[in-house]
Amino acid sequence: MGSVGGEQIPLGIYYIAAYLRTHGFVTSVTDAEALKLTEDDIIKEIRDFSPAFVGISSTTVAFHRALTTAKLIKETFPNIVTILGGPHVTSNLEHAMSFEAFDYGVLGEGEVTVHELLEALYEDKPVADIKGIAYRDSSGELRSTVRRDYIENLDTLPYPAFDLVSDINLYKPPPSNYKTLPVVNMITSRGCPSGCTFCDKNIFGRMYRKRSAQNVFDEILFLWEKYKIREIAFVDDTFLVNKQRIYDLFGLIQKSGLFFHWTCMARINNVDFEFLKFLRDNGCWNIAFGIESGDEEILKVIKKDISLEKTRQVIEWCHELKIKTKGFFIIGHPLETLDTMNKTIEFSLSIPLDAVVVTINTPIPGSPQYAEAHKYGSLDTADWSQFNYWRPVFVPAGLTKEILLEKQKEMYTRFYMRPHILFEYFKSLFGRGGIKRLKAILPSLSLLIQSKLKRI
């Protein structure tokens, strides 16, 4: 059961499905959210497939829905074994497995662990020696085993089971985030070596592991020929961290005669002007950068390891090369003040970004910030569904929830209500998919205009 739908294919669960198939298991994937399934629909899907095991992947914010689904399955099919994977059970094991609707938990990367667990259950063998799981012993006590080492050679994994995706066209980024359809998301590496304190790296860890250029190219060619994919969103945490691999990959693409548009996420420190020029010439049209704050001291507190000077230079390079840029910012860091938030707003307006995403700082279980949140303010863990980056669950000392929300709103309003930004959005309406773009931005635009009028 997938837990993410709409914008991106939940690749993790499709990787697991593909891996299980290579070991003889018959698999099916249902992304209930993308398909907008009701409870009755979910029951029908399960009844039609008649599985012995059901796996559910869940983040912290989606845990309530995952639990509701697991309870529904157990009530309707009491003999089905339910397995919970994903970030929440990995980082918050005792909470996640305190609910008997989940029979087992899988911690960290799932491919090998799920396979070994299913083999043991299928053959009625003990599970205590399987690495990376949580289970209940014969007395009902919760147990967990030692974590499994990360998969070092990602080329050994099969491609995600794209043939199990009910309809690739169900998955689209927001209209302003793609040039060509169909578009698909792809991950070419795992692990992030950066030490940002707000990130939870319990699933893929800090050890950077990459697929080879040839392996990535082969998947691109497969998607191009089989599914007619014409744009790719590379969703690696650090797609550009290894320049030589990027040069090798696009060297293969050039030799093949393929050309497609693509986007990625990147760190400010991983690019220079010549590298950006190479990316642009090979189809890159949009890069999202984690900027987080416009205050140097806050950047040090969160161990972002970038400078505002370098950030300004990179965004200006991209602007010169006509590569669109999106800046990710966070409001409400530890030690945040009104002054530091104002600096962030002013910095975002002083560099030629094309878009911003402004979230509320949310110390996710497993992140360094979560463990130390009480030192810097108050953290409300009463409702995990509130851990969604838009509602203040953490409030730095000296601030309030209302102030955080007001500053977030101010940053959005001041950024997007500038004439040149509005002009670019309206100009995009006359390109391909213009009507869809208009429908997508009207609600947000209406709110921004109302906000601006109130300020006047």
Secondary structure in CASP SS format (residue, H / E / C, confidence):
PFRMAT SS
TARGET T0000
AUTHOR 0000-0000-0000
METHOD secondary structure of the structure
MODEL  1
M C 1.00
G E 1.00
S C 1.00
V C 1.00
G C 1.00
G C 1.00
E C 1.00
Q C 1.00
I C 1.00
P C 1.00
L H 1.00
G H 1.00
I H 1.00
Y H 1.00
Y H 1.00
I H 1.00
A H 1.00
A H 1.00
Y H 1.00
L H 1.00
R H 1.00
T H 1.00
H C 1.00
G C 1.00
F C 1.00
V C 1.00
T C 1.00
S C 1.00
V C 1.00
T C 1.00
D E 1.00
A C 1.00
E C 1.00
A C 1.00
L C 1.00
K C 1.00
L C 1.00
T C 1.00
E H 1.00
D H 1.00
D H 1.00
I H 1.00
I H 1.00
K H 1.00
E H 1.00
I H 1.00
R H 1.00
D H 1.00
F H 1.00
S C 1.00
P C 1.00
A C 1.00
F E 1.00
V E 1.00
G E 1.00
I E 1.00
S E 1.00
S C 1.00
T C 1.00
T C 1.00
V C 1.00
A C 1.00
F H 1.00
H H 1.00
R H 1.00
A H 1.00
L H 1.00
T H 1.00
T H 1.00
A H 1.00
K H 1.00
L H 1.00
I H 1.00
K H 1.00
E H 1.00
T H 1.00
F C 1.00
P C 1.00
N C 1.00
I C 1.00
V E 1.00
T E 1.00
I E 1.00
L E 1.00
G E 1.00
G C 1.00
P H 1.00
H H 1.00
V H 1.00
T H 1.00
S H 1.00
N C 1.00
L H 1.00
E H 1.00
H H 1.00
A H 1.00
M C 1.00
S C 1.00
F C 1.00
E C 1.00
A C 1.00
F C 1.00
D C 1.00
Y E 1.00
G E 1.00
V E 1.00
L C 1.00
G C 1.00
E C 1.00
G C 1.00
E H 1.00
V H 1.00
T H 1.00
V H 1.00
H H 1.00
E H 1.00
L H 1.00
L H 1.00
E H 1.00
A H 1.00
L H 1.00
Y H 1.00
E C 1.00
D C 1.00
K C 1.00
P C 1.00
V C 1.00
A C 1.00
D C 1.00
I C 1.00
K C 1.00
G C 1.00
I E 1.00
A E 1.00
Y E 1.00
R E 1.00
D C 1.00
S C 1.00
S C 1.00
G C 1.00
E C 1.00
L E 1.00
R E 1.00
S E 1.00
T C 1.00
V C 1.00
R C 1.00
R C 1.00
D C 1.00
Y C 1.00
I C 1.00
E C 1.00
N C 1.00
L H 1.00
D H 1.00
T H 1.00
L C 1.00
P C 1.00
Y C 1.00
P C 1.00
A C 1.00
F H 1.00
D H 1.00
L H 1.00
V C 1.00
S C 1.00
D C 1.00
I H 1.00
N H 1.00
L H 1.00
Y C 1.00
K C 1.00
P C 1.00
P C 1.00
P H 1.00
S H 1.00
N H 1.00
Y C 1.00
K C 1.00
T C 1.00
L C 1.00
P C 1.00
V E 1.00
V E 1.00
N E 1.00
M E 1.00
I C 1.00
T C 1.00
S E 1.00
R E 1.00
G C 1.00
C C 1.00
P C 1.00
S C 1.00
G C 1.00
C C 1.00
T C 1.00
F C 1.00
C C 1.00
D C 1.00
K C 1.00
N C 1.00
I C 1.00
F C 1.00
G C 1.00
R C 1.00
M C 1.00
Y C 1.00
R E 1.00
K E 1.00
R C 1.00
S C 1.00
A H 1.00
Q H 1.00
N H 1.00
V H 1.00
F H 1.00
D H 1.00
E H 1.00
I H 1.00
L H 1.00
F H 1.00
L H 1.00
W H 1.00
E H 1.00
K H 1.00
Y H 1.00
K C 1.00
I C 1.00
R C 1.00
E E 1.00
I E 1.00
A E 1.00
F E 1.00
V C 1.00
D C 1.00
D C 1.00
T C 1.00
F C 1.00
L C 1.00
V C 1.00
N C 1.00
K H 1.00
Q H 1.00
R H 1.00
I H 1.00
Y H 1.00
D H 1.00
L H 1.00
F H 1.00
G H 1.00
L H 1.00
I H 1.00
Q H 1.00
K H 1.00
S H 1.00
G C 1.00
L C 1.00
F C 1.00
F C 1.00
H E 1.00
W E 1.00
T E 1.00
C E 1.00
M E 1.00
A E 1.00
R C 1.00
I H 1.00
N H 1.00
N H 1.00
V C 1.00
D C 1.00
F H 1.00
E H 1.00
F H 1.00
L H 1.00
K H 1.00
F H 1.00
L H 1.00
R H 1.00
D H 1.00
N C 1.00
G C 1.00
C E 1.00
W E 1.00
N E 1.00
I E 1.00
A E 1.00
F E 1.00
G E 1.00
I E 1.00
E E 1.00
S C 1.00
G C 1.00
D C 1.00
E H 1.00
E H 1.00
I H 1.00
L H 1.00
K H 1.00
V H 1.00
I C 1.00
K C 1.00
K C 1.00
D C 1.00
I C 1.00
S C 1.00
L H 1.00
E H 1.00
K H 1.00
T H 1.00
R H 1.00
Q H 1.00
V H 1.00
I H 1.00
E H 1.00
W H 1.00
C H 1.00
H H 1.00
E H 1.00
L C 1.00
K C 1.00
I C 1.00
K E 1.00
T E 1.00
K E 1.00
G E 1.00
F E 1.00
F E 1.00
I E 1.00
I E 1.00
G C 1.00
H C 1.00
P C 1.00
L C 1.00
E C 1.00
T C 1.00
L H 1.00
D H 1.00
T H 1.00
M H 1.00
N H 1.00
K H 1.00
T H 1.00
I H 1.00
E H 1.00
F H 1.00
S H 1.00
L H 1.00
S H 1.00
I C 1.00
P C 1.00
L C 1.00
D C 1.00
A E 1.00
V E 1.00
V E 1.00
V E 1.00
T E 1.00
I E 1.00
N C 1.00
T C 1.00
P C 1.00
I C 1.00
P C 1.00
G C 1.00
S C 1.00
P H 1.00
Q H 1.00
Y H 1.00
A H 1.00
E H 1.00
A H 1.00
H H 1.00
K H 1.00
Y H 1.00
G E 1.00
S E 1.00
L E 1.00
D C 1.00
T C 1.00
A C 1.00
D C 1.00
W H 1.00
S H 1.00
Q H 1.00
F C 1.00
N C 1.00
Y C 1.00
W C 1.00
R C 1.00
P C 1.00
V C 1.00
F E 1.00
V E 1.00
P E 1.00
A C 1.00
G C 1.00
L C 1.00
T C 1.00
K H 1.00
E H 1.00
I H 1.00
L H 1.00
L H 1.00
E H 1.00
K H 1.00
Q H 1.00
K H 1.00
E H 1.00
M H 1.00
Y H 1.00
T H 1.00
R H 1.00
F H 1.00
Y H 1.00
M C 1.00
R C 1.00
P H 1.00
H H 1.00
I H 1.00
L H 1.00
F H 1.00
E H 1.00
Y H 1.00
F H 1.00
K H 1.00
S H 1.00
L C 1.00
F C 1.00
G C 1.00
R C 1.00
G C 1.00
G H 1.00
I H 1.00
K H 1.00
R H 1.00
L H 1.00
K H 1.00
A H 1.00
I H 1.00
L H 1.00
P H 1.00
S H 1.00
L H 1.00
S H 1.00
L H 1.00
L H 1.00
I H 1.00
Q H 1.00
S H 1.00
K H 1.00
L H 1.00
K H 1.00
R H 1.00
I C 1.00
END
